[in-house]
C-alpha cells in the first residue's frame, strides 16, 4: 500500500466517496450518483488545488475521523462542523495542512446535513464506469466507508487556494423547490395540482441519498390505473400510493412505475441536500421555456 493514503478512524453514520458521478449510463440502469451538494464539493476541491471533479468524502450529520499516512492539505466545506487536528482546532472552509499520522476529525454538523472533505490529489479509488462515486442503490463504486478502511490518494495537482471568506448560505429555513409540471401531471386532480403549488410540506427523517421524502397533505390521483415503468430523472417528483411527493436525488432509480407530477430544477437540489428533517418545503411551479 502506498504512503499516499489515509486510514479511517471513525467512519460516522453515512460517509462515502463521491465525485461528479457517472453520467450517461441510465440506459444500462445505472444512476448518476455523485455528490448531493455539488457547489460545496467543488469549493472544497478548489481550496486544495484539485479539479472540481476530484473524489471527496461526503458525510452525513455526525462527522468522522481519518489519519493520513502522508502530509496532505485538506479542506472541509458544506455543513459547518468542528474541525480538529490531533485535538487542536482547525479551520472550516480553508486549506489545512495535516501531517502524516495526525488525526483529522470532523464533528457533528452544526447547520445543514452533509459536510465534504477534500484531500489534495483527490481520493484515488479505482473508478467504475468513469466515476469513483459510491452508489447506494446499485452498489457500484467503493463500499461505504467503514472503520479501519484505508483509501488511496492521488498526487497533488495544484497549490491550495486561500480566501478571506468562503460562501455558505446555511441550511434553508424554508426549502423552495422550483418545479416544472409533468410528465404525468394529468394523472392528478386539479385540487392536487393546487395543493402542490400552495401547501407547505416538511422534510421527512426517512430522506436519504436516493430521495428527499416529504410529510404533508397527500396528492389526489385522477387516474388510478397502473403506470408501466418509465425513465426517471434527477429531481423527478414521484408520487407513491401514500400521496406524499418524493424528490429523487443522486442515487435515484433509473426507472419507476409511480407517476411523476413534476421535476425540480437541478439548481435547487444542493439546498435540498442540506435541509434537515422538519424543514418546511414549498414547491413553486415554473413554466417551460
Buried (B, 14 or more C-beta within 10 A) or exposed (E): EEEBBBBBBBBBEBBBBBBBBBBEBBEEEBBBBBBBBBBBBBBBBBBBBBEBBBBBBBBBBBBBBBBBBBBBBBBBBBBBBBBBBEEEEBEBBBBBEBEEEBBBBBBEBEBBBBBBBBBBBBBBBEBBBEBBBBBBBBEBBBEEBEEEBEBBBBEBEEEBBEEEEBEBEEBBEEBEBBBBBEBBBEBBEEEBBEBBBEBEBBBBEEBBBBBBBBBBBBBBBBEEEEEEEEEBBBBBBBBBEEBBBBBBBBBBBBEBEBBBBBBBEEEBBBBBBBBBEEBBBBBEBEEEE
